[in-house]
Amino acid sequence: MGQAKEWSIATLGSHSALQILKGAKDEGFRAIAVCERGKERPYQLFRVADEIILVDSFKDFPKVEQQLIDKHAVVIPHGSFIAHMGIDETERMRARYYGNKAILRWESDRSMEREWLTKARIDIPHIFDDPARIDRPVIVKFHGAGGGKGYFLAKSPADFAQKIESHPGKKYQIQEYIIGVPIYIHYFFSRLTGELEIMGFDKRYESNVDSIGRISARDQMALASVDPSYVVVGNSPLVIRESLLPKAIEMGESVVEASRGIAPPGLFGPFCLEGVLTPEQRFVIFEISARIVAGTNPYVQGSPYTALRYDEPMSTGRRIARDIKEAIAQGRLDLVTQ
């Protein structure tokens, strides 16, 4: 199968590409960024890419795919793949793809995602199938990886009906709004070792809901006409109470186990459980991201949790590259790529 230096790691220039590409170089791979024309400067400035392939749009990825195949590249997916290319195009990818494509539809469809979480015995918010039954605060979320774009709160059927008018034709889910601390748990599961790892935690800064929360209740009333939005603009590192770690580990293992039944061979590589920790110290999970998430970006030099396990800086991007490198060395690359 060869050595890492005979292979390349490639990804779209967006989302978490900086740490993916740096991790690839740290593990001895050639790093390739596929960038939309005019947006390549960060990958040049931070010197993380050995090569930059320019496209007019990420939808043009199939036009450069043969180049990646010729360069023996393994493509690493992240949130921008589904958001910009769509599931069908990602599933048709001919270049080596790190991960299990069969899991994509389970991640992108909120109804299927809920079924997955239920099979894993994870606490989840109540879902309202009928807007007429809304009897408490809810958050309306749209399907797919959109970084929270368009999400809105509603407090009654009439409130929902008014706000959904500006989103015609979109598939959505009406989810009970859980009060607590938003927590995003970063995991890595290796098919080579059969082990689950905690890579870190983050919280997200969302516009404009977080900026509204910084002002007094009196001033918030003056902004009553401003609807809160939940577009993620950044991520902050988080270290949770150590007593919460056993439950976090248990949830990650349960999600991996359940995935084997719904989408063989199951979930592997990086993933994230996104939810809320209630005042009763109960994790309520509302979403799975079955890939690397942007919340790992604060940890380019590793997190406090990877520092406990590794004697070197270990970002999630580098952990992906390490998994591929070990698979190549063992002649088992087909185990972790499709």
C-alpha contacts under 8 A as a table, 3 or more apart, distances in Angstrom:
res1	aa1	res2	aa2	distance
1	M	328	I	5.80
1	M	329	A	7.15
1	M	331	G	5.37
1	M	333	L	7.86
2	G	6	E	6.58
2	G	328	I	6.50
2	G	329	A	6.93
3	Q	6	E	5.59
3	Q	7	W	7.20
3	Q	325	K	7.50
3	Q	328	I	6.45
3	Q	329	A	6.42
4	A	7	W	5.30
4	A	8	S	7.63
4	A	27	E	7.55
4	A	28	G	5.89
4	A	29	F	5.40
4	A	325	K	5.72
4	A	328	I	7.06
5	K	8	S	7.48
5	K	28	G	5.72
5	K	29	F	5.22
5	K	30	R	6.80
6	E	29	F	7.59
6	E	72	H	7.45
7	W	29	F	6.09
7	W	30	R	6.68
7	W	71	K	7.09
7	W	72	H	5.12
7	W	73	A	5.87
7	W	74	V	7.62
8	S	29	F	5.31
8	S	30	R	4.52
8	S	31	A	5.79
8	S	32	I	6.99
8	S	71	K	6.56
8	S	72	H	5.82
8	S	73	A	4.25
8	S	74	V	6.21
9	I	21	L	7.29
9	I	24	A	6.23
9	I	29	F	6.38
9	I	30	R	6.23
9	I	31	A	5.15
9	I	32	I	6.14
9	I	73	A	5.12
9	I	74	V	4.88
9	I	75	V	5.99
9	I	76	I	7.17
9	I	321	A	7.82
10	A	21	L	7.42
10	A	31	A	5.93
10	A	32	I	4.51
10	A	33	A	5.74
10	A	34	V	7.29
10	A	68	L	7.63
10	A	73	A	6.02
10	A	74	V	6.02
10	A	75	V	4.79
10	A	76	I	6.25
11	T	17	A	6.40
11	T	20	I	7.72
11	T	21	L	7.75
11	T	32	I	6.70
11	T	33	A	5.47
11	T	34	V	6.17
11	T	75	V	5.51
11	T	76	I	5.29
11	T	77	P	6.64
12	L	17	A	6.61
12	L	33	A	5.75
12	L	34	V	4.75
12	L	35	C	6.04
12	L	58	F	7.61
12	L	77	P	7.90
12	L	80	S	7.46
12	L	81	F	7.44
13	G	17	A	5.50
13	G	18	L	7.76
13	G	33	A	5.41
13	G	34	V	5.54
13	G	35	C	4.72
13	G	36	E	7.39
13	G	39	K	7.90
13	G	40	E	7.18
13	G	43	Y	7.53
14	S	17	A	5.50
14	S	18	L	7.95
14	S	35	C	7.74
14	S	80	S	6.61
15	H	78	H	6.83
15	H	79	G	6.53
15	H	80	S	6.30
15	H	293	V	7.90
15	H	294	A	5.97
16	S	19	Q	5.95
16	S	20	I	6.41
16	S	78	H	6.97
16	S	292	I	7.55
16	S	293	V	7.10
16	S	294	A	5.47
16	S	296	T	7.87
16	S	297	N	6.39
17	A	20	I	4.92
17	A	21	L	5.89
17	A	33	A	7.62
18	L	21	L	5.39
18	L	22	K	6.15
18	L	43	Y	6.92
18	L	48	V	6.53
19	Q	22	K	5.00
19	Q	23	G	5.81
19	Q	297	N	6.79
19	Q	300	V	5.85
19	Q	315	S	7.16
19	Q	316	T	7.73
19	Q	317	G	5.25
19	Q	318	R	7.35
20	I	23	G	5.13
20	I	24	A	6.19
20	I	76	I	7.82
20	I	316	T	7.63
20	I	317	G	4.03
20	I	318	R	6.48
20	I	320	I	7.81
20	I	321	A	7.85
21	L	24	A	5.00
21	L	25	K	6.35
21	L	31	A	5.43
21	L	32	I	7.23
21	L	33	A	7.59
21	L	48	V	5.59
21	L	49	A	6.25
21	L	317	G	7.29
22	K	25	K	5.16
22	K	26	D	6.12
22	K	31	A	7.72
22	K	48	V	5.16
22	K	49	A	7.69
22	K	317	G	7.43
22	K	318	R	7.22
23	G	26	D	5.00
23	G	27	E	6.34
23	G	315	S	7.07
23	G	316	T	7.98
23	G	317	G	5.00
23	G	318	R	3.57
23	G	319	R	7.33
23	G	320	I	7.76
23	G	321	A	6.18
24	A	27	E	5.28
24	A	28	G	6.46
24	A	29	F	5.16
24	A	30	R	6.93
24	A	31	A	6.04
24	A	317	G	7.29
24	A	318	R	6.09
24	A	321	A	5.26
25	K	28	G	5.04
25	K	29	F	5.09
25	K	30	R	6.18
25	K	31	A	6.17
25	K	48	V	7.42
26	D	29	F	7.49
26	D	318	R	6.99
27	E	318	R	7.05
27	E	321	A	6.28
27	E	322	R	6.33
27	E	325	K	7.31
29	F	321	A	8.00
30	R	49	A	7.89
30	R	50	D	6.18
31	A	48	V	7.18
31	A	49	A	5.06
31	A	50	D	5.22
31	A	51	E	6.60
32	I	49	A	5.51
32	I	50	D	6.00
32	I	51	E	4.89
32	I	52	I	5.80
32	I	53	I	7.38
33	A	43	Y	7.52
33	A	49	A	6.09
33	A	51	E	6.41
33	A	52	I	4.86
33	A	53	I	6.23
34	V	52	I	5.86
34	V	53	I	4.74
34	V	54	L	5.92
34	V	55	V	7.14
34	V	61	F	7.91
35	C	39	K	6.37
35	C	40	E	5.60
35	C	52	I	6.76
35	C	53	I	6.15
35	C	54	L	5.05
35	C	55	V	6.15
35	C	58	F	7.51
36	E	39	K	5.59
36	E	40	E	6.87
36	E	54	L	5.72
36	E	55	V	4.99
36	E	56	D	5.39
36	E	57	S	5.38
36	E	58	F	6.36
37	R	40	E	6.64
37	R	54	L	5.46
37	R	55	V	5.70
37	R	56	D	5.41
37	R	57	S	7.52
38	G	41	R	7.39
39	K	42	P	7.41
40	E	43	Y	5.70
40	E	44	Q	6.62
40	E	52	I	7.48
40	E	54	L	7.87
41	R	44	Q	5.11
41	R	45	L	5.94
42	P	45	L	4.96
42	P	46	F	6.02
43	Y	46	F	5.53
43	Y	47	R	5.94
43	Y	48	V	5.83
43	Y	49	A	5.96
43	Y	52	I	7.98
44	Q	47	R	5.09
44	Q	48	V	7.10
44	Q	49	A	6.90
47	R	50	D	7.67
49	A	52	I	6.53
53	I	64	V	7.88
55	V	58	F	6.65
55	V	60	D	6.29
55	V	61	F	7.24
56	D	60	D	6.90
57	S	60	D	5.44
57	S	61	F	7.62
58	F	61	F	5.38
58	F	84	H	6.23
58	F	85	M	6.44
59	K	62	P	7.50
59	K	84	H	6.50
59	K	85	M	5.25
60	D	63	K	5.54
60	D	64	V	7.44
61	F	64	V	5.58
61	F	65	E	6.22
62	P	65	E	4.98
62	P	66	Q	7.80
62	P	93	M	7.51
63	K	66	Q	7.36
64	V	67	Q	5.39
64	V	68	L	6.87
65	E	68	L	5.18
65	E	69	I	6.38
65	E	93	M	7.90
65	E	94	R	7.37
65	E	95	A	6.48
66	Q	69	I	4.93
66	Q	70	D	6.11
66	Q	95	A	7.52
67	Q	70	D	5.14
67	Q	71	K	6.28
68	L	71	K	5.02
68	L	72	H	6.34
68	L	73	A	5.22
68	L	74	V	7.99
68	L	95	A	6.71
69	I	72	H	5.15
69	I	73	A	5.86
69	I	94	R	7.91
69	I	95	A	5.40
69	I	96	R	7.57
70	D	73	A	7.62
73	A	95	A	7.16
73	A	96	R	6.78
74	V	95	A	6.89
74	V	96	R	4.87
74	V	97	Y	5.76
74	V	98	Y	6.50
74	V	337	T	7.75
75	V	95	A	6.88
75	V	96	R	5.96
75	V	97	Y	4.86
75	V	98	Y	6.08
76	I	97	Y	6.32
76	I	98	Y	5.45
77	P	80	S	7.85
77	P	81	F	6.09
77	P	97	Y	7.47
77	P	98	Y	7.09
77	P	291	R	6.78
77	P	292	I	7.56
78	H	81	F	5.80
78	H	82	I	7.84
78	H	291	R	5.90
78	H	292	I	5.64
78	H	293	V	6.84
79	G	82	I	6.05
79	G	83	A	6.39
79	G	145	A	6.05
79	G	291	R	7.48
79	G	292	I	7.56
79	G	293	V	6.90
80	S	83	A	4.86
80	S	84	H	5.63
80	S	85	M	7.62
80	S	145	A	7.60
81	F	84	H	5.58
81	F	85	M	5.36
81	F	86	G	6.73
81	F	90	T	7.00
82	I	85	M	5.38
82	I	86	G	4.41
82	I	87	I	5.60
82	I	90	T	7.16
82	I	144	G	7.32
82	I	145	A	6.57
83	A	86	G	6.02
83	A	144	G	6.89
83	A	145	A	5.49
83	A	146	G	6.31
85	M	89	E	5.99
85	M	90	T	6.58
86	G	89	E	5.73
86	G	90	T	6.33
87	I	90	T	5.10
87	I	91	E	6.03
87	I	104	L	6.89
87	I	105	R	7.19
88	D	91	E	5.15
88	D	92	R	6.28
89	E	92	R	5.06
89	E	93	M	6.41
90	T	93	M	5.28
90	T	101	K	7.88
91	E	101	K	6.10
93	M	96	R	7.84
93	M	97	Y	7.57
96	R	337	T	5.88
96	R	338	Q	5.55
97	Y	337	T	5.14
97	Y	338	Q	5.14
98	Y	269	G	7.96
98	Y	336	V	5.99
98	Y	337	T	4.46
98	Y	338	Q	6.61
99	G	267	L	7.53
99	G	268	F	6.29
99	G	269	G	6.36
99	G	336	V	5.99
99	G	337	T	5.68
99	G	338	Q	7.00
100	N	103	I	5.86
100	N	104	L	7.70
100	N	265	P	7.47
100	N	266	G	6.98
100	N	267	L	6.51
100	N	268	F	7.20
100	N	336	V	7.91
100	N	337	T	7.38
100	N	338	Q	6.97
101	K	104	L	5.51
101	K	338	Q	7.56
102	A	105	R	6.93
102	A	106	W	7.93
102	A	263	A	5.58
102	A	264	P	7.46
103	I	106	W	5.34
103	I	107	E	6.42
103	I	259	S	7.88
103	I	263	A	5.78
103	I	266	G	7.28
103	I	267	L	6.87
103	I	290	A	7.26
104	L	107	E	5.22
104	L	108	S	6.18
104	L	290	A	7.37
105	R	108	S	5.05
105	R	109	D	5.95
105	R	112	M	7.70
106	W	109	D	5.73
106	W	110	R	7.66
106	W	112	M	5.15
106	W	113	E	5.19
106	W	116	W	7.43
107	E	110	R	7.13
107	E	112	M	7.37
107	E	113	E	5.53
107	E	144	G	7.83
107	E	288	I	6.31
107	E	289	S	6.32
107	E	290	A	6.32
108	S	113	E	7.35
108	S	143	H	6.12
108	S	144	G	4.65
108	S	145	A	6.97
109	D	112	M	5.41
109	D	113	E	6.05
109	D	143	H	5.82
109	D	144	G	6.73
110	R	113	E	4.84
110	R	114	R	6.08
110	R	143	H	6.04
110	R	172	Y	7.94
110	R	173	Q	6.86
111	S	114	R	5.15
111	S	115	E	6.44
111	S	173	Q	7.92
112	M	115	E	5.03
112	M	116	W	6.31
113	E	116	W	5.05
113	E	117	L	6.32
113	E	287	E	7.24
113	E	288	I	7.14
114	R	117	L	5.11
114	R	118	T	6.09
114	R	124	I	7.85
115	E	118	T	5.06
115	E	119	K	6.20
116	W	119	K	5.18
116	W	120	A	6.35
116	W	255	V	7.58
116	W	258	A	6.83
116	W	259	S	7.10
116	W	262	I	7.54
117	L	120	A	4.99
117	L	121	R	6.37
117	L	122	I	5.44
117	L	123	D	7.86
117	L	124	I	7.47
117	L	255	V	6.87
118	T	121	R	5.02
118	T	122	I	5.87
118	T	123	D	7.70
118	T	124	I	7.75
119	K	122	I	7.74
119	K	258	A	6.00
120	A	251	M	7.72
120	A	254	S	5.09
120	A	255	V	5.20
120	A	257	E	7.40
120	A	258	A	5.30
121	R	254	S	7.40
122	I	251	M	6.81
122	I	284	V	7.55
122	I	285	I	6.93
123	D	283	F	6.88
123	D	284	V	5.06
123	D	285	I	6.12
124	I	284	V	5.20
124	I	285	I	5.14
124	I	286	F	5.79
125	P	175	Q	6.34
125	P	176	E	5.51
125	P	177	Y	7.52
125	P	178	I	7.09
125	P	284	V	6.63
125	P	285	I	7.28
125	P	286	F	6.52
126	H	175	Q	6.10
126	H	176	E	5.27
127	I	173	Q	7.31
127	I	174	I	5.79
127	I	175	Q	4.76
127	I	176	E	6.17
128	F	131	P	6.41
128	F	133	R	6.81
128	F	134	I	6.68
128	F	173	Q	7.73
128	F	174	I	5.41
128	F	175	Q	6.41
128	F	176	E	7.60
129	D	173	Q	7.90
129	D	174	I	7.15
130	D	133	R	5.66
130	D	134	I	7.54
131	P	134	I	5.56
131	P	157	P	5.56
131	P	160	F	7.15
131	P	174	I	7.55
132	A	156	S	7.98
132	A	157	P	5.09
133	R	157	P	7.05
134	I	137	P	7.71
134	I	138	V	7.54
134	I	155	K	7.22
134	I	156	S	5.54
134	I	157	P	5.73
135	D	155	K	7.26
135	D	156	S	6.32
136	R	155	K	5.87
136	R	156	S	7.10
136	R	176	E	7.29
137	P	153	L	7.00
137	P	154	A	5.90
137	P	155	K	4.51
137	P	156	S	7.45
137	P	176	E	6.40
137	P	177	Y	5.60
138	V	153	L	5.67
138	V	154	A	5.41
138	V	155	K	6.28
138	V	174	I	6.40
138	V	175	Q	5.38
138	V	176	E	4.43
138	V	177	Y	4.55
139	I	151	Y	6.86
139	I	152	F	5.65
139	I	153	L	4.47
139	I	154	A	6.35
139	I	174	I	6.05
139	I	175	Q	5.30
139	I	176	E	6.28
139	I	177	Y	5.50
140	V	151	Y	5.51
140	V	152	F	5.39
140	V	153	L	6.23
140	V	154	A	7.49
140	V	172	Y	6.58
140	V	173	Q	5.72
140	V	174	I	4.62
140	V	175	Q	6.08
141	K	148	G	7.54
141	K	150	G	7.51
141	K	151	Y	5.00
141	K	152	F	7.23
141	K	172	Y	5.46
141	K	173	Q	5.34
141	K	174	I	6.60
141	K	175	Q	7.44
142	F	150	G	7.34
142	F	151	Y	6.77
142	F	170	K	6.88
142	F	171	K	5.83
142	F	172	Y	4.23
142	F	173	Q	6.34
143	H	170	K	7.94
143	H	171	K	5.92
143	H	172	Y	5.84
143	H	173	Q	7.60
145	A	148	G	7.92
146	G	149	K	5.55
147	G	230	Y	7.93
147	G	231	V	5.70
147	G	232	V	5.55
148	G	151	Y	5.75
148	G	229	S	7.86
148	G	230	Y	5.01
148	G	231	V	4.54
148	G	232	V	6.18
149	K	229	S	7.35
149	K	230	Y	6.24
149	K	231	V	4.84
149	K	232	V	7.88
150	G	167	H	7.98
150	G	229	S	6.76
150	G	230	Y	7.24
150	G	231	V	7.52
151	Y	229	S	6.20
151	Y	230	Y	5.96
151	Y	231	V	7.92
152	F	163	K	7.76
152	F	227	D	7.51
152	F	228	P	6.72
152	F	229	S	6.13
152	F	230	Y	7.46
153	L	160	F	7.99
153	L	228	P	7.44
154	A	157	P	7.79
154	A	159	D	5.52
154	A	160	F	5.26
154	A	163	K	7.90
155	K	159	D	6.15
155	K	160	F	7.27
156	S	159	D	5.11
156	S	160	F	6.21
157	P	160	F	5.11
157	P	161	A	6.14
158	A	161	A	5.07
158	A	162	Q	6.28
159	D	162	Q	5.33
159	D	163	K	6.37
160	F	163	K	5.29
160	F	164	I	5.97
161	A	164	I	5.48
161	A	165	E	6.65
162	Q	165	E	5.82
163	K	166	S	6.21
163	K	167	H	7.90
164	I	167	H	5.36
164	I	168	P	7.16
165	E	168	P	6.04
167	H	170	K	6.00
178	I	276	V	7.03
178	I	278	T	7.64
178	I	284	V	7.87
179	I	276	V	7.50
179	I	278	T	6.36
180	G	276	V	5.56
180	G	277	L	5.31
180	G	278	T	4.33
180	G	279	P	6.16
181	V	276	V	5.24
181	V	277	L	5.13
181	V	278	T	6.53
182	P	203	K	6.22
182	P	204	R	7.84
182	P	274	E	7.69
182	P	275	G	5.75
182	P	276	V	4.30
182	P	277	L	6.41
183	I	201	F	6.87
183	I	202	D	6.23
183	I	203	K	5.56
183	I	274	E	6.23
183	I	275	G	5.51
183	I	276	V	5.48
183	I	277	L	6.68
184	Y	201	F	5.48
184	Y	202	D	5.28
184	Y	203	K	6.18
184	Y	272	C	6.59
184	Y	273	L	5.88
184	Y	274	E	4.51
184	Y	275	G	6.26
184	Y	295	G	7.50
185	I	198	I	7.67
185	I	199	M	7.95
185	I	200	G	6.32
185	I	201	F	4.74
185	I	202	D	6.92
185	I	248	A	7.59
185	I	272	C	5.35
185	I	273	L	5.26
185	I	274	E	6.43
186	H	198	I	6.12
186	H	199	M	5.26
186	H	200	G	5.18
186	H	201	F	5.76
186	H	270	P	7.25
186	H	271	F	6.11
186	H	272	C	4.67
186	H	273	L	6.96
186	H	293	V	7.77
186	H	295	G	7.89
186	H	296	T	7.13
187	Y	196	L	7.00
187	Y	197	E	5.61
187	Y	198	I	4.75
187	Y	199	M	5.35
187	Y	200	G	7.34
187	Y	252	G	7.08
187	Y	270	P	5.58
187	Y	271	F	5.31
187	Y	272	C	5.88
188	F	196	L	5.80
188	F	197	E	5.07
188	F	198	I	6.54
188	F	199	M	6.69
188	F	268	F	7.12
188	F	269	G	5.18
188	F	270	P	4.26
188	F	271	F	6.26
188	F	316	T	7.73
189	F	194	G	6.95
189	F	195	E	5.79
189	F	196	L	4.48
189	F	197	E	6.24
189	F	256	V	7.94
189	F	267	L	7.73
189	F	268	F	4.99
189	F	269	G	5.03
189	F	270	P	6.48
190	S	193	T	5.50
190	S	194	G	5.48
190	S	195	E	5.82
190	S	196	L	6.81
190	S	268	F	5.86
190	S	269	G	5.80
190	S	323	D	7.09
191	R	194	G	5.08
191	R	195	E	7.61
191	R	268	F	6.34
191	R	269	G	7.88
191	R	335	L	7.29
191	R	336	V	7.03
192	L	323	D	7.61
192	L	327	A	7.20
192	L	335	L	7.90
196	L	249	I	7.85
196	L	252	G	7.46
196	L	253	E	6.82
198	I	249	I	7.30
198	I	305	Y	6.66
198	I	306	T	7.44
199	M	303	S	6.76
199	M	305	Y	6.00
199	M	306	T	5.73
199	M	315	S	7.75
199	M	316	T	6.78
200	G	237	P	7.93
200	G	238	L	7.59
200	G	239	V	7.65
200	G	296	T	7.23
200	G	303	S	5.87
200	G	304	P	7.35
200	G	305	Y	5.98
200	G	306	T	7.45
201	F	237	P	6.30
201	F	238	L	5.23
201	F	239	V	6.47
201	F	240	I	7.64
201	F	295	G	7.55
201	F	296	T	7.76
202	D	235	N	6.41
202	D	236	S	5.52
202	D	237	P	4.59
202	D	238	L	4.83
202	D	239	V	7.94
202	D	295	G	5.67
202	D	296	T	7.42
203	K	235	N	5.86
203	K	236	S	5.36
203	K	237	P	6.56
203	K	238	L	6.53
203	K	295	G	7.45
204	R	232	V	6.47
204	R	233	V	7.62
204	R	234	G	5.90
204	R	235	N	4.50
204	R	236	S	6.08
204	R	295	G	7.50
205	Y	210	D	6.35
205	Y	232	V	5.91
205	Y	233	V	5.87
205	Y	234	G	5.26
205	Y	235	N	5.99
205	Y	236	S	7.46
206	E	209	V	5.97
206	E	210	D	5.58
206	E	211	S	8.00
206	E	229	S	7.42
206	E	230	Y	5.05
206	E	231	V	5.22
206	E	232	V	4.42
206	E	233	V	5.71
206	E	234	G	7.28
207	S	210	D	5.98
207	S	211	S	6.62
207	S	228	P	7.69
207	S	229	S	5.84
207	S	230	Y	5.56
207	S	231	V	5.33
207	S	232	V	6.46
207	S	233	V	6.64
208	N	211	S	5.33
208	N	212	I	6.25
208	N	228	P	5.70
208	N	229	S	5.27
208	N	230	Y	6.57
208	N	231	V	7.49
209	V	212	I	5.19
209	V	213	G	6.29
209	V	228	P	4.86
209	V	229	S	5.63
209	V	230	Y	6.21
210	D	213	G	5.01
210	D	214	R	6.61
211	S	214	R	5.30
211	S	215	I	7.38
212	I	215	I	5.87
212	I	220	Q	6.79
212	I	228	P	7.62
213	G	216	S	7.70
215	I	219	D	6.34
215	I	220	Q	6.55
216	S	219	D	5.29
216	S	220	Q	6.15
217	A	220	Q	4.86
217	A	221	M	6.26
218	R	221	M	5.31
218	R	222	A	6.81
219	D	222	A	5.03
219	D	223	L	6.64
220	Q	223	L	5.03
220	Q	224	A	6.43
221	M	224	A	5.05
222	A	225	S	7.96
223	L	226	V	5.47
224	A	227	D	7.56
232	V	235	N	7.91
235	N	294	A	7.43
235	N	295	G	5.44
235	N	297	N	7.59
235	N	298	P	7.07
236	S	295	G	7.46
236	S	298	P	6.80
237	P	295	G	7.86
237	P	298	P	6.25
237	P	299	Y	7.79
239	V	304	P	7.75
240	I	244	L	6.96
240	I	245	L	7.75
241	R	244	L	5.59
241	R	245	L	7.33
242	E	245	L	5.44
243	S	246	P	6.86
244	L	247	K	5.77
244	L	248	A	6.50
245	L	248	A	4.96
245	L	249	I	6.11
246	P	249	I	5.20
246	P	250	E	6.13
247	K	250	E	4.96
247	K	251	M	6.13
248	A	251	M	5.28
248	A	252	G	6.39
249	I	252	G	5.22
249	I	253	E	6.28
250	E	253	E	5.25
250	E	254	S	6.15
251	M	254	S	5.10
251	M	255	V	6.22
252	G	255	V	5.25
252	G	256	V	6.38
252	G	273	L	7.71
253	E	256	V	5.22
253	E	257	E	6.18
254	S	257	E	5.08
254	S	258	A	6.11
255	V	258	A	5.20
255	V	259	S	6.14
256	V	259	S	5.14
256	V	260	R	6.80
256	V	266	G	6.67
256	V	267	L	5.61
256	V	268	F	7.45
257	E	260	R	5.64
257	E	261	G	7.54
257	E	266	G	7.59
258	A	261	G	5.65
258	A	262	I	6.85
258	A	266	G	7.89
259	S	262	I	5.21
259	S	263	A	5.76
259	S	264	P	7.11
259	S	265	P	7.85
259	S	266	G	4.63
259	S	267	L	5.73
260	R	263	A	5.63
260	R	264	P	4.81
260	R	265	P	5.38
260	R	266	G	3.91
260	R	267	L	6.98
261	G	264	P	6.18
261	G	266	G	7.19
262	I	266	G	7.39
263	A	266	G	5.28
263	A	267	L	7.81
267	L	290	A	7.13
268	F	271	F	7.79
268	F	336	V	7.95
269	G	291	R	7.04
269	G	320	I	6.74
270	P	290	A	6.87
270	P	291	R	5.08
270	P	292	I	5.10
270	P	316	T	7.13
270	P	320	I	7.49
271	F	288	I	7.29
271	F	289	S	5.50
271	F	290	A	4.52
271	F	291	R	4.62
271	F	292	I	5.66
271	F	293	V	7.18
272	C	288	I	5.75
272	C	289	S	5.05
272	C	290	A	6.55
272	C	291	R	7.25
272	C	292	I	7.37
272	C	293	V	6.83
273	L	285	I	6.58
273	L	286	F	7.85
273	L	287	E	6.06
273	L	288	I	4.87
273	L	289	S	6.60
274	E	285	I	5.72
274	E	286	F	6.04
274	E	287	E	5.11
274	E	288	I	6.17
274	E	289	S	7.73
275	G	283	F	6.82
275	G	284	V	5.47
275	G	285	I	4.04
275	G	286	F	5.24
275	G	287	E	6.74
276	V	283	F	5.81
276	V	284	V	5.29
276	V	285	I	6.43
277	L	280	E	7.87
277	L	281	Q	5.79
277	L	282	R	5.46
277	L	283	F	4.64
277	L	284	V	6.36
278	T	281	Q	5.23
278	T	282	R	5.26
278	T	283	F	6.56
278	T	284	V	7.47
279	P	282	R	7.36
289	S	292	I	7.45
289	S	293	V	6.99
292	I	296	T	7.45
292	I	316	T	7.30
292	I	317	G	7.87
293	V	296	T	5.99
293	V	297	N	7.98
294	A	297	N	5.46
295	G	298	P	6.88
296	T	299	Y	5.60
296	T	300	V	7.61
296	T	315	S	7.48
296	T	316	T	6.64
297	N	300	V	6.00
299	Y	302	G	4.59
299	Y	303	S	5.32
299	Y	315	S	5.73
299	Y	316	T	7.86
300	V	313	P	7.79
300	V	314	M	7.43
300	V	315	S	5.03
300	V	316	T	7.85
300	V	317	G	7.91
301	Q	313	P	4.83
301	Q	314	M	6.18
301	Q	315	S	5.91
302	G	305	Y	7.88
302	G	306	T	5.82
302	G	307	A	6.56
302	G	313	P	4.93
302	G	314	M	4.50
302	G	315	S	4.50
302	G	316	T	7.70
303	S	306	T	5.22
303	S	307	A	6.11
303	S	314	M	7.59
303	S	315	S	7.30
304	P	307	A	5.11
304	P	308	L	6.63
305	Y	308	L	5.31
305	Y	309	R	6.94
306	T	309	R	5.16
306	T	310	Y	5.81
306	T	313	P	7.69
306	T	314	M	6.14
306	T	315	S	7.75
307	A	310	Y	5.30
307	A	311	D	6.54
307	A	312	E	7.24
307	A	313	P	7.02
307	A	314	M	7.48
308	L	311	D	7.80
310	Y	313	P	7.23
310	Y	314	M	6.92
314	M	317	G	7.93
314	M	318	R	5.84
314	M	319	R	6.24
315	S	318	R	5.11
315	S	319	R	6.14
316	T	319	R	4.88
316	T	320	I	6.25
317	G	320	I	5.29
317	G	321	A	6.55
318	R	321	A	4.99
318	R	322	R	6.05
319	R	322	R	4.94
319	R	323	D	6.19
320	I	323	D	5.18
320	I	324	I	6.41
321	A	324	I	5.10
321	A	325	K	6.01
322	R	325	K	4.95
322	R	326	E	6.09
323	D	326	E	5.24
323	D	327	A	6.14
324	I	327	A	4.99
324	I	328	I	6.17
324	I	333	L	6.78
324	I	336	V	7.21
325	K	328	I	5.18
325	K	329	A	6.27
326	E	329	A	5.03
326	E	330	Q	6.15
327	A	330	Q	5.13
327	A	331	G	6.02
327	A	332	R	4.76
327	A	333	L	4.76
327	A	335	L	7.55
327	A	336	V	7.31
328	I	331	G	5.04
328	I	332	R	6.00
328	I	333	L	5.25
329	A	332	R	7.68
330	Q	333	L	7.82
332	R	335	L	5.42
332	R	336	V	7.51
333	L	336	V	5.62
333	L	337	T	6.20
334	D	337	T	5.18
334	D	338	Q	6.63
